[in-house]
């Protein structure tokens, strides 16, 4: 494997970009920045709005939107003088989504947990300085908590983002923080101040909790899972009203559910990559007794359930073998 391939496979495709290496084709990167501005299929944006969101010159944005429109990735609306996502982008995303055969299985597991707690349960994938809900479940009685599949949340201000960044190797995390510092200094300061604490919590408990970080009314708890398919960490999270669930209650009552769910989802992710049939795997995500010590999670947090490797889950929390086996995160 060449050096460039090794860099790209280290911890996801953005690793070399975030580490500041100069082999990224800027025009391609900027084209994706433009497409990221369109949060939903119905979003309509003009060149000025895109320029403000991307931080790119309006002339550059104009050339990019013209090219993306010719390719069918965007559609120009003459009456509004704005753009929206085009048929080629929709077709491409639809084909990708249809290829994720494990999503239905994961969605069912998330819903099982959502019915046990008055909150939201999500399965997320990173996208630069955000995470995107690939699947999302919500309890019918979850007050004040809303979201949908495809929603984006800030990495620095959520338990999911804090858990993801805490799992990264130090050099990758440093590159992420450096790039975030250029794009959003306030978010970078928040994440930098918390990252060592998050690493310690992830190492000791297997998850990261954040109360009042995104909103003073929301408590969150999340854990990362290594995905061989995406060569990066995906995240499972649970969000609840802080008035009902303070940090101690998260640790005592919600953490066991999260860790058990992470073991199930981790097994599905690993088996999907191995070509095994997810339908042949029976899992039960019912409540477990909470009187056991939470830092003893090898039995409930085996993120590689269903694989042939046998090793403690704590090693997996930090980098899942991207570090040398048995080496704890800093």
matplotlib code that plots the C-alpha trace (Angstrom):
import matplotlib.pyplot as plt

x = [0.0, 1.4, 1.9, -1.1, -3.4, -2.0, -2.8, -6.3, -7.0, -5.6, -8.9, -11.2, -10.9, -10.6, -7.5, -4.9, -6.9, -7.3, -3.6, -2.8, -1.2, -1.1, -2.4, -6.1, -7.4, -9.0, -11.6, -13.1, -13.0, -14.8, -17.4, -18.4, -18.4, -21.0, -23.1, -22.9, -24.7, -27.9, -29.2, -32.3, -33.8, -36.0, -33.2, -32.9, -29.8, -28.3, -24.6, -24.3, -25.9, -23.6, -20.6, -21.5, -21.9, -18.8, -16.5, -15.6, -15.4, -18.7, -16.9, -15.6, -19.0, -20.6, -18.2, -18.8, -22.6, -22.5, -20.4, -22.5, -25.7, -24.3, -23.6, -27.1, -25.9, -27.7, -30.8, -31.1, -34.5, -34.9, -37.9, -36.0, -32.6, -31.5, -30.2, -31.5, -30.2, -30.4, -31.6, -28.1, -27.2, -30.6, -30.0, -26.5, -27.5, -30.5, -28.3, -25.9, -28.7, -30.2, -26.8, -26.8, -28.5, -28.0, -29.8, -33.2, -31.7, -30.0, -33.2, -35.1, -32.5, -32.6, -36.3, -36.2, -34.1, -36.1, -39.2, -37.5, -36.3, -38.1, -35.6, -34.0, -31.5, -29.3, -26.7, -24.4, -21.5, -19.0, -18.9, -16.0, -16.9, -20.4, -22.1, -25.1, -27.9, -27.8, -30.7, -32.8, -35.4, -37.6, -39.8, -43.5, -43.3, -39.9, -40.8, -38.7, -36.4, -36.7, -34.6, -34.8, -32.6, -30.1, -29.9, -26.5, -25.1, -22.0, -19.1, -17.8, -21.2, -22.7, -22.0, -21.8, -19.1, -17.2, -17.2, -16.1, -13.2, -12.1, -11.7, -9.4, -5.6, -3.9, -2.4, -5.8, -7.5, -4.9, -5.4, -9.2, -8.8, -6.4, -8.8, -11.8, -9.8, -9.6, -13.3, -14.9, -12.6, -15.3, -16.2, -12.5, -12.0, -14.9, -13.6, -10.0, -10.9, -12.9, -11.0, -8.6, -11.6, -13.5, -10.7, -10.4, -14.2, -14.1, -11.2, -12.7, -16.4, -16.7, -18.7, -18.8, -21.5, -22.3, -24.9, -26.0, -23.3, -25.6, -28.5, -28.9, -32.1, -30.4, -28.3, -26.5, -24.4, -22.6, -20.1, -18.0, -17.8, -15.1, -16.6, -14.5, -16.8, -16.2, -12.7, -13.7, -15.7, -19.5, -21.4, -24.4, -26.0, -29.0, -30.4, -32.7, -34.1, -31.7, -34.6, -35.3, -31.8, -28.8, -25.3, -25.5, -28.7, -27.1, -24.3, -26.6, -29.6, -28.8, -25.2, -26.0, -28.6, -26.2, -23.3, -25.6, -27.0, -23.4, -22.5, -25.4, -24.9, -21.1, -21.9, -24.2, -21.6, -18.8, -21.0, -22.1, -18.5, -17.8, -20.5, -22.6, -26.3, -27.6, -31.0, -29.5, -28.4, -30.9, -30.3, -32.3, -31.8, -33.9, -33.1, -30.3, -29.8, -27.9, -26.5, -23.2, -20.2, -20.4, -16.7, -16.8, -18.2, -16.4, -19.5, -21.9, -19.7, -18.1, -18.2, -16.8, -19.6, -19.9, -16.3, -13.6, -11.2, -11.3, -10.1, -11.4, -13.7, -11.6, -8.9, -11.5, -12.8, -9.7, -8.8, -10.0, -6.6, -5.5, -3.1, -1.0, -3.1, -3.4, -2.1, -4.3, -5.2, -3.4]
y = [0.0, 3.4, 6.2, 8.2, 5.1, 4.5, 8.1, 7.9, 4.6, 5.7, 6.9, 7.8, 9.6, 13.1, 12.1, 13.4, 16.6, 17.4, 16.7, 19.5, 17.5, 19.2, 16.4, 17.5, 18.8, 22.1, 22.4, 19.0, 19.9, 23.2, 21.5, 19.3, 22.3, 23.8, 20.7, 20.5, 23.9, 22.3, 20.8, 19.3, 18.3, 21.4, 23.9, 26.8, 29.0, 31.7, 32.2, 34.9, 32.6, 29.7, 32.1, 33.1, 29.5, 28.2, 31.2, 31.1, 34.1, 34.7, 34.4, 31.0, 29.9, 31.1, 28.9, 25.9, 26.2, 26.6, 23.4, 21.5, 22.5, 21.3, 17.9, 17.7, 17.9, 21.2, 22.8, 26.5, 28.1, 31.2, 32.6, 32.5, 33.0, 30.2, 26.7, 23.4, 19.9, 18.3, 14.9, 13.5, 14.2, 12.7, 9.6, 9.1, 9.5, 7.2, 4.4, 4.8, 4.6, 1.5, -0.2, 0.2, -3.1, -3.0, 0.3, -1.4, -3.6, -0.7, 1.4, -1.4, -1.7, 2.1, 2.1, -0.7, 1.6, 4.7, 3.0, 2.4, 6.0, 9.3, 10.6, 10.2, 7.5, 8.0, 6.3, 9.0, 9.3, 12.1, 14.8, 17.2, 19.3, 17.8, 14.4, 13.3, 11.1, 8.0, 6.6, 8.2, 6.9, 8.9, 7.9, 9.0, 10.7, 12.5, 16.1, 18.9, 16.6, 16.7, 15.5, 13.5, 11.2, 13.4, 16.0, 17.5, 18.3, 20.2, 18.0, 20.4, 20.9, 17.4, 14.2, 12.4, 14.7, 14.7, 10.9, 10.7, 13.2, 11.5, 8.2, 9.6, 9.1, 12.1, 13.3, 13.0, 14.8, 17.6, 18.0, 18.2, 20.8, 22.9, 22.9, 23.6, 26.5, 28.1, 27.5, 28.0, 29.3, 29.2, 25.5, 24.6, 26.2, 24.2, 20.9, 21.6, 22.3, 19.1, 16.6, 15.2, 14.8, 13.1, 10.7, 9.8, 9.1, 7.1, 5.1, 4.5, 4.1, 3.4, 6.5, 10.3, 12.3, 15.9, 17.9, 21.3, 21.5, 21.8, 23.2, 23.8, 21.7, 18.6, 15.8, 13.5, 10.3, 8.7, 6.0, 5.5, 2.3, 1.6, 0.9, -1.1, 0.0, 3.7, 3.3, 5.8, 5.8, 5.9, 6.9, 5.8, 8.4, 9.0, 12.4, 13.3, 16.3, 17.5, 18.3, 14.6, 13.1, 14.8, 13.5, 11.0, 9.5, 9.2, 7.1, 5.0, 4.3, 5.2, 4.1, 0.4, 0.7, 2.6, 0.2, -2.8, -1.0, -0.2, -3.9, -4.9, -2.1, -2.9, -6.5, -5.5, -3.2, -5.8, -8.6, -6.4, -5.7, -9.5, -10.3, -12.1, -11.9, -9.5, -11.2, -14.2, -12.4, -12.2, -9.4, -8.2, -4.7, -4.9, -3.1, -4.7, -4.4, -1.2, -2.2, -3.5, -1.1, 0.8, 0.7, -3.1, -3.0, -5.8, -8.0, -5.2, -3.2, -5.6, -3.4, -6.2, -8.7, -11.2, -11.0, -13.7, -11.4, -11.7, -8.8, -6.4, -3.6, -1.0, -1.3, -0.8, 2.5, 4.4, 3.4, -0.2, -1.4, 1.7, 1.9, -1.1, -3.6, -3.0, 0.6, 3.0, 6.5, 9.5]
z = [0.0, -0.9, 1.6, 0.4, 0.8, 4.3, 5.2, 3.9, 5.7, 9.0, 10.6, 7.8, 4.5, 6.1, 8.2, 5.7, 5.0, 8.7, 9.3, 6.9, 4.1, 0.7, -1.6, -1.5, -4.8, -3.7, -6.4, -5.5, -1.8, -2.5, -4.7, -1.8, 0.5, -1.7, -1.7, 2.1, 2.3, 1.1, 4.4, 2.9, -0.4, -0.3, 0.6, -1.9, -1.8, -3.9, -4.6, -1.9, 0.7, -0.4, -0.3, 3.3, 4.4, 2.8, 3.3, -0.4, -2.7, -4.6, -7.9, -7.0, -5.8, -9.1, -11.1, -8.9, -8.9, -12.7, -13.1, -10.5, -12.4, -15.7, -13.9, -12.5, -8.9, -8.6, -10.3, -11.0, -10.2, -12.4, -10.5, -7.2, -8.7, -6.4, -6.5, -5.0, -5.0, -8.4, -9.7, -10.0, -6.4, -5.2, -7.4, -6.1, -2.4, -2.9, -4.4, -1.5, 1.1, -0.6, -0.3, 3.5, 4.2, 7.9, 8.4, 8.9, 11.5, 13.3, 13.2, 14.9, 17.7, 18.2, 18.4, 21.1, 23.3, 22.5, 23.8, 27.1, 27.8, 27.2, 24.7, 21.3, 20.1, 17.1, 14.9, 13.4, 10.9, 10.9, 8.2, 8.8, 11.8, 12.2, 12.6, 10.5, 11.8, 9.6, 11.7, 14.3, 16.8, 19.2, 22.1, 21.6, 24.9, 24.3, 25.2, 23.7, 21.6, 17.9, 14.9, 11.8, 9.8, 7.9, 10.6, 11.2, 14.7, 15.7, 16.8, 19.5, 21.2, 21.4, 23.3, 20.0, 18.6, 21.9, 21.9, 18.2, 18.7, 21.9, 20.1, 17.4, 17.5, 18.9, 15.5, 13.8, 16.6, 16.5, 12.8, 13.4, 16.1, 13.9, 11.0, 13.2, 14.7, 11.3, 10.5, 13.9, 16.7, 19.4, 18.7, 18.6, 22.0, 23.5, 22.1, 23.0, 26.6, 26.9, 24.9, 27.6, 30.0, 27.2, 26.5, 30.2, 30.4, 27.3, 28.5, 32.0, 31.2, 27.5, 26.7, 26.9, 28.7, 28.1, 30.0, 28.9, 26.2, 23.1, 25.1, 28.8, 28.6, 27.0, 28.4, 26.1, 26.2, 23.3, 22.4, 19.3, 17.2, 14.6, 11.2, 8.8, 6.0, 6.4, 8.0, 10.7, 13.9, 13.8, 17.0, 18.9, 21.2, 23.5, 24.2, 27.2, 28.9, 31.6, 33.9, 34.1, 33.6, 35.2, 34.8, 37.6, 36.4, 32.9, 34.4, 36.6, 34.3, 30.7, 30.3, 30.7, 27.9, 25.7, 26.1, 25.4, 22.3, 21.2, 21.4, 19.3, 16.7, 16.6, 15.9, 13.0, 11.6, 11.8, 10.4, 7.5, 6.6, 6.8, 4.4, 7.0, 7.0, 9.6, 9.5, 11.0, 14.1, 17.0, 19.5, 22.5, 23.8, 26.9, 30.2, 32.2, 36.0, 36.9, 40.3, 38.7, 38.5, 35.3, 34.6, 34.3, 30.7, 28.9, 29.0, 27.9, 25.5, 23.2, 20.1, 18.0, 18.8, 16.0, 14.9, 15.4, 17.3, 21.0, 23.1, 25.7, 24.7, 26.4, 23.7, 21.1, 22.6, 21.7, 18.2, 17.5, 16.4, 14.6, 17.6, 18.6, 20.3, 24.1, 23.9, 25.8, 24.5, 25.8]

ax = plt.figure().add_subplot(projection="3d")
ax.plot(x, y, z, "-o")
ax.set_aspect("equal")
plt.show()
